[in-house]
């Protein structure tokens, strides 16, 4: 590897670390809100802290806090349903997690929307693996730190939506996805999935619209892939032997 390639790799790694820290900071703010909401909803301080460590899934955690007072069973079932989207996530980035059993077990705990999106945005397998772990670890740390702080501060923490901080996650994911929308089937799948998610968001609990939006992949299968033009097709007057 030449010095130019090493320099380019260092620049890309620095940019990756910067992006991971930025989206991790946003996760910390959301975790702060979760900890405060959970304690304000009647849960003991240890409950949201343990939930963030063991569950580590923002959508299902907020859903559980909303349902647990009425029906713990509904909270568990809702969390399982919301997290069902991690099955296709795992299939998509399985090669980016690692080859050993330990790496796969630990990586499965860091399998979230953001780590998946960052990993898939990288074309090089080695960079894809670094992106997955960098983002996963950054968000895990900041999410749990935020949860502890929010649980301790309680009502002093407001709703991040008031400050527009809830838009940090979708904005970051959208920026990552734009680079992948290069061919027609992918664009059709993305548009169909986005439309389905937007339409179902008012009707379904948090997290489920993402799962339902996977139906947008079917749109890609309906779009014919253009065949490469042959020399004869490009020049009809050309004689063939």
C-alpha positions in Angstrom: 0.0 0.0 0.0 1.4 3.4 -1.0 1.7 6.4 1.1 -1.2 8.1 -0.7 -3.5 5.2 0.0 -2.5 5.1 3.6 -3.2 8.9 3.9 -6.6 8.5 2.2 -7.4 5.6 4.6 -6.4 7.7 7.6 -8.6 10.6 6.4 -11.6 8.2 6.0 -11.0 6.7 9.4 -10.9 10.1 11.0 -14.2 11.0 9.2 -15.8 7.8 10.4 -14.7 8.4 14.0 -16.1 11.9 13.8 -19.4 10.7 12.4 -19.6 8.0 15.0 -19.0 10.4 17.9 -21.6 12.9 16.4 -24.4 10.3 16.2 -23.3 9.0 19.5 -23.8 12.4 21.1 -27.3 12.5 19.6 -28.0 9.1 21.1 -26.9 10.3 24.5 -29.4 13.1 24.4 -32.2 10.6 23.6 -31.0 8.3 26.3 -31.1 11.2 28.7 -34.8 11.7 27.9 -35.5 8.0 28.2 -34.1 7.8 31.6 -36.0 10.8 32.8 -39.3 9.6 31.2 -38.9 6.1 32.7 -38.4 7.3 36.2 -41.2 9.9 35.9 -43.4 7.1 34.7 -43.0 5.2 38.0 -40.1 2.8 37.3 -37.4 2.5 39.9 -34.0 4.1 39.0 -32.3 0.8 38.3 -35.0 -0.4 35.8 -34.2 2.0 32.9 -30.4 1.6 33.6 -30.7 -2.2 33.4 -32.9 -2.0 30.4 -30.4 0.1 28.4 -27.6 -2.3 29.2 -29.5 -5.5 28.4 -32.1 -4.5 25.8 -30.2 -1.6 24.1 -33.0 -0.8 21.7 -34.5 2.7 21.9 -37.8 2.1 20.2 -38.7 -0.9 22.2 -37.5 0.7 25.5 -39.8 3.7 25.0 -42.6 1.3 24.1 -42.0 -0.8 27.2 -42.1 2.3 29.4 -45.5 3.3 27.8 -47.0 -0.2 28.2 -45.5 -1.6 31.4 -47.9 0.1 33.8 -50.9 -1.2 31.9 -49.7 -4.6 30.9 -46.2 -6.0 31.3 -47.1 -8.8 28.8 -48.0 -6.2 26.2 -44.7 -4.4 26.8 -42.7 -7.6 26.2 -44.7 -8.7 23.1 -44.5 -5.1 21.7 -40.7 -5.1 22.2 -40.3 -8.4 20.4 -42.4 -7.2 17.5 -40.6 -3.9 17.2 -37.2 -5.6 17.3 -38.2 -8.1 14.6 -36.6 -5.8 12.1 -33.2 -6.8 13.5 -33.5 -10.2 11.7 -32.9 -8.7 8.2 -30.4 -6.3 9.7 -28.3 -9.3 10.9 -28.6 -11.0 7.5 -27.4 -7.8 5.8 -24.3 -7.1 8.0 -23.4 -10.5 9.3 -20.1 -10.4 7.4 -19.2 -7.1 8.9 -19.5 -8.2 12.5 -16.7 -10.7 12.7 -15.8 -14.4 12.2 -15.5 -15.7 15.8 -18.4 -16.7 17.9 -17.5 -14.1 20.6 -17.5 -11.3 18.0 -20.9 -12.4 16.6 -22.5 -12.6 20.1 -21.2 -9.2 21.1 -21.9 -7.7 17.7 -25.5 -8.9 17.8 -26.0 -6.8 20.9 -24.7 -3.7 19.0 -27.0 -4.5 16.0 -29.0 -1.3 15.7 -30.3 0.9 12.9 -27.3 3.2 13.0 -24.5 0.6 13.1 -26.2 -1.3 10.3 -26.6 1.8 8.1 -23.0 2.9 8.6 -21.7 -0.6 7.9 -23.8 -0.9 4.7 -22.6 2.5 3.5 -19.0 1.2 3.2 -17.9 -0.7 0.1 -14.7 -2.1 1.6 -15.3 -5.1 3.9 -12.6 -4.0 6.4 -14.0 -0.5 6.6 -17.5 -1.9 6.9 -16.4 -3.8 10.0 -14.8 -0.8 11.5 -17.8 1.3 10.9 -20.1 -1.2 12.5 -18.1 -1.5 15.7 -17.2 2.2 15.9 -20.8 3.3 15.7 -22.2 0.5 17.8 -19.8 1.1 20.6 -20.2 4.8 20.5 -23.9 4.7 20.7 -23.9 2.0 23.4 -21.7 4.1 25.6 -23.5 7.4 25.2 -27.0 5.8 25.3 -26.2 4.2 28.7 -24.5 7.3 30.1 -27.4 9.3 29.0 -29.9 6.9 30.6 -28.1 7.0 33.9 -28.0 10.8 33.8 -31.6 11.1 32.8 -32.7 8.8 35.6 -30.8 10.8 38.2 -32.0 14.2 36.9 -35.6 13.1 36.5 -38.0 15.8 35.6 -35.2 18.4 34.9 -34.7 16.8 31.4 -37.1 17.8 28.7 -38.3 16.2 25.6 -35.6 16.2 22.9 -38.2 16.8 20.2 -38.7 20.3 21.6 -35.2 21.2 20.6 -35.3 19.3 17.3 -32.7 16.8 18.5 -35.0 13.9 17.6 -34.2 14.6 14.0 -30.5 13.8 14.4 -31.0 10.1 13.8 -33.1 10.2 10.7 -31.0 13.0 9.2 -27.8 11.0 9.7 -29.3 7.9 8.2 -30.7 9.8 5.2 -27.2 11.2 4.5 -25.7 7.7 4.5 -28.4 6.2 2.3 -28.1 8.9 -0.4 -24.8 7.5 -1.5 -26.3 4.1 -2.1 -29.2 5.3 -4.4 -27.3 4.9 -7.6 -29.4 2.4 -9.6 -33.1 2.4 -10.5 -34.2 -0.7 -8.5 -32.5 0.7 -5.3 -34.2 4.1 -5.8 -37.6 2.5 -6.3 -37.2 0.3 -3.2 -36.1 3.3 -1.1 -39.0 5.5 -2.2 -41.5 2.7 -1.7 -40.1 1.9 1.7 -40.1 5.6 2.7 -43.7 6.1 1.6 -44.8 3.0 3.5 -43.0 4.1 6.7 -44.4 7.6 6.5 -48.0 6.4 5.9 -47.9 3.8 8.7 -46.1 6.0 11.3 -49.3 7.6 12.7 -50.9 4.1 12.9 -48.2 1.9 14.4 -46.0 1.9 17.5 -42.5 3.3 17.2 -40.2 0.9 15.3 -42.9 -1.0 13.5 -43.1 1.3 10.4 -39.4 0.4 9.7 -40.3 -3.3 9.7 -43.4 -2.8 7.5 -41.3 -0.6 5.1 -39.3 -3.7 4.1 -42.1 -4.4 1.8 -40.5 -1.7 -0.4 -37.9 -4.2 -1.4 -40.6 -5.9 -3.4 -40.8 -2.8 -5.6 -37.2 -3.4 -6.6 -38.1 -6.8 -7.8 -40.7 -5.4 -10.1 -38.4 -3.0 -11.9 -36.7 -4.6 -14.9 -32.9 -4.3 -14.8 -31.6 -2.7 -18.1 -29.5 -5.1 -20.1 -26.1 -3.9 -21.3 -26.1 -2.8 -24.9 -24.1 -4.8 -27.3 -22.0 -3.3 -30.0 -24.5 -4.4 -32.6 -27.4 -2.9 -30.7 -25.5 0.4 -30.3 -24.9 0.5 -34.0 -27.7 -1.1 -36.0 -25.9 -0.4 -39.3 -22.9 -2.4 -38.3 -22.6 -5.6 -40.2 -22.4 -8.8 -38.3 -20.4 -11.8 -39.5 
